[in-house]
Amino acid sequence: MGAGTLDAVPSKKENNASFGLKAADRRREWLVKGGLTAVVIAFAVALVLYIVMNGQTKADPNQVKAIHIAADNVITNPGTKDPKVTVTVYEDFLCPMCGMFEKTYGPTINKLIDDGDIAVDYHMVSIIGRGDKNSYSTRSGAIAYCIADTDKEAFRRFHSALYYNQPEETAHVFPDNTKLLETARQSGVAVGEQDPVGKCVKNNIYVDMVNNMVHNAGIEGTPTIRINGKDADLSPVGDPKSLVDKIKAIAPDLPDLVAVPPVNLPAQAGLNAPPPGAPAQPAAPAQ
Amino acid sequence: MISRGTALWVLLAGIIGEMASFVLSVEKIRQLASPTYVPSCSINPVLSCGSVMLSEQASVLGFPNPLIGIAAFAIVIVTGVLAVGGIELPRWYWSGLAAGTLLGVAFIHWLIFQSLYRINALCPYCIVVWVVTTALLVVVASIALRPWADNPALKALYQWRWPLYALWVTAIALMILERFWTYWSTLI
């Protein structure tokens, strides 16, 4: 190895006299070097493996991560895997308008997703948290991302459940992480300390990202709804048909899209039930 | 003066680097010719030279980086051939080659950072170039720095050069492991 380079010149003089000894010295020297290097490398590898396997790496704090929800058979642009219509949503779990939006449009959006008409990119941000990492907005948003990493369907149930049990914006006490994890469990994911969701929440994997996302996404308020990247002006208390109309205007060739009536309209008291699967609601099956 | 082993090292590094640069250039041309072309080295979301090659960082000087590699590694091959043939090259030649390799290694570290933390993908051929160029610097610098062989610090550095290189490779590998752990963990 490397003979004849830097140390070749000075060592040449006494080379012949003690050749056997030199060879043995060399071998020993290489054994020492190799052994030391191997020990350092093994230690570094073990340390990094330990850290990544137990600590989990935090999400990039400046990432604007979407929770992409789409049916397997979602209609795509010909020749690509891109859904024809993607509705992008920026919501805060505490924002009252987001709650109304979910109650008005949620059932329609869920039906359009399940029918494969649209894909939805959810972004759970913290705008009411105002940069407080312990705020309900930030905590619940971060937990939502943790759930979505494990089970997208559970995320959808968790998302509905939190809006149907939304705390008052001005409440003094908000559900803590234990309570939120219980809702997550009822939504269908394991939340034990060794389960991915439990670890993700415990290690605050998404807290910084959710806390910074309003700034990084450049949104002005919540809910912000975009259809194929274009701002969609939808009144949170409007008619779900307005969403269907906007989608039809963008993709007229989609098959018949049907709006689903909102669940919380006073005129339809009989329908005042959570969507199927939304946990933590008094059981009152409407149909 | 240059041992045959060292000379072969230089030649081998030149050949490997040249091949990687050539393949990358060809892939780039194919990609430009057809937007739907999927390069041979786009294997999964992390090992994806398609996204790396399309980045701005892949054409720092306004043209694809591998073109620099094709020109530079050709010089390394010629040097290797001459050294294997036992032709003595002047000191200034090795110094120049070492300076050029050092420049290449500096560039490579910038690319490693960009690839891991900005582009968020790896390109296998690029990794080959990272490993080969750094090894080449170890060998060429050892030759170029011979006049200062008595300097104790340099001597220690020289004696530990391959362990240090092994540590460097390990460090880069661990950075890759850590950076893309969320993906690697799904493969286990």
Interface residues (C-beta under 8 A of the other chain):
Chain A: M1 G2 A3 G4 T5 L6 D7 A8 V9 P10 K33 G34 L36 T37 V40 I41 A44 V45 V48 L49 I51 V52 M53 Q56 T57
Chain B: M1 I2 S3 G5 T6 V139 S142 I143 L145 R146 A149 D150 L154 K155 Y158 Q159 W160 R161 W162 P163 A166 L167 T170 A171 L174 L177 E178 R179 W181 T182 S185
